Amino acid sequence: LVTRVSPLLLFSTHYHSLTDELRGNRSVALHHMSCMVDDKNQSVTFLHKLARGSTTESYGLHCARAAGLHSLLLDRAEEKKREMERDSAHLGIRQAVLFQASWRASLGG
């Protein structure tokens, strides 16, 4: 996409494999939105400030908690998140491997 289409902006959330794929590409500047995380209270405050570099963190569960989702659902989601992280680490893969494969296929690669 970067070499064929040359978009001015490519926005992605939760697909950290994209940053792995594009890191080091001179045509791409990686940035993220800054935030403050309080792990003790499991809250996140988005600062609406663009910062250089990528992030490997996802704050979806923090946002779900702030939105008032039921604690049983949040507990189960946290359990599945840990399970997926453990399994992917064991297999030596990162998030969104399936997405990455379909992304490449859509580009004819």
C-alpha positions as CSV (number, residue, x, y, z in Angstrom):
1,L,0.0,0.0,0.0
2,V,2.8,2.4,0.9
3,T,4.7,1.8,-2.3
4,R,1.8,1.4,-4.7
5,V,-0.8,4.0,-3.5
6,S,1.4,6.3,-1.4
7,P,-1.4,7.5,0.9
8,L,-0.8,10.7,2.9
9,L,-2.2,9.0,6.0
10,L,-2.7,5.4,7.0
11,F,-4.5,5.0,10.3
12,S,-4.7,1.7,12.3
13,T,-5.7,0.6,15.7
14,H,-4.9,-2.8,17.3
15,Y,-2.9,-4.1,14.4
16,H,0.6,-3.9,15.8
17,S,2.0,-6.1,13.1
18,L,1.5,-3.1,10.7
19,T,4.0,-1.1,12.7
20,D,6.4,-4.1,12.6
21,E,5.9,-4.3,8.8
22,L,6.5,-0.6,8.2
23,R,9.2,0.2,10.8
24,G,12.3,1.4,9.0
25,N,10.4,2.3,5.9
26,R,11.7,5.8,5.0
27,S,8.3,6.7,3.5
28,V,6.5,6.1,6.7
29,A,6.5,8.1,10.0
30,L,5.0,6.1,12.9
31,H,3.1,8.1,15.6
32,H,0.6,7.4,18.3
33,M,-1.8,9.3,20.6
34,S,-0.3,9.8,24.0
35,C,-2.2,8.7,27.1
36,M,-1.7,8.3,30.9
37,V,-2.5,4.8,32.2
38,D,-3.4,4.0,35.8
39,D,-3.0,0.3,36.1
40,K,-4.0,0.3,39.7
41,N,-7.5,1.7,38.9
42,Q,-7.4,0.2,35.4
43,S,-8.1,3.6,33.8
44,V,-6.7,5.4,30.8
45,T,-6.7,9.2,30.0
46,F,-6.1,10.0,26.4
47,L,-4.1,13.2,26.1
48,H,-5.0,14.0,22.5
49,K,-1.4,14.7,21.8
50,L,0.4,13.1,18.8
51,A,3.7,11.5,19.8
52,R,6.5,10.0,17.7
53,G,6.9,6.2,17.5
54,S,4.4,3.3,17.8
55,T,2.8,1.7,20.8
56,T,2.5,-2.0,21.5
57,E,-0.3,-1.5,24.0
58,S,-4.0,-1.7,23.6
59,Y,-6.4,0.0,26.0
60,G,-9.6,-1.5,24.8
61,L,-10.3,-3.1,28.2
62,H,-9.7,0.2,30.0
63,C,-12.2,1.9,27.6
64,A,-14.7,-0.9,28.1
65,R,-14.4,-0.5,31.8
66,A,-14.9,3.3,31.6
67,A,-18.0,2.7,29.4
68,G,-19.5,0.6,32.2
69,L,-19.4,-2.9,30.8
70,H,-20.3,-5.6,33.3
71,S,-17.4,-6.8,35.4
72,L,-18.1,-10.5,34.5
73,L,-17.6,-9.6,30.8
74,L,-14.5,-7.6,31.6
75,D,-13.0,-10.4,33.7
76,R,-13.6,-12.9,30.9
77,A,-12.1,-10.5,28.3
78,E,-9.0,-10.1,30.4
79,E,-8.7,-13.8,30.8
80,K,-9.0,-14.3,27.0
81,K,-6.5,-11.5,26.4
82,R,-3.9,-13.2,28.7
83,E,-4.6,-16.5,27.0
84,M,-4.1,-15.1,23.5
85,E,-0.9,-13.3,24.6
86,R,0.5,-16.5,26.1
87,D,-0.4,-18.6,23.1
88,S,1.0,-16.1,20.6
89,A,4.2,-15.7,22.7
90,H,4.5,-19.5,22.8
91,L,4.1,-19.7,19.0
92,G,6.5,-16.8,18.4
93,I,3.9,-14.7,16.6
94,R,2.5,-11.2,17.1
95,Q,-1.0,-9.9,17.0
96,A,-2.9,-9.9,13.8
97,V,-1.1,-12.5,11.8
98,L,-4.3,-13.4,10.0
99,F,-4.9,-9.8,9.2
100,Q,-1.4,-9.4,7.9
101,A,-1.9,-12.3,5.5
102,S,-5.2,-11.0,4.2
103,W,-3.7,-7.5,3.9
104,R,-0.9,-8.8,1.8
105,A,-3.3,-10.8,-0.4
106,S,-5.5,-7.7,-1.0
107,L,-2.4,-5.9,-2.3
108,G,-1.6,-8.8,-4.6
109,G,1.4,-9.8,-2.6
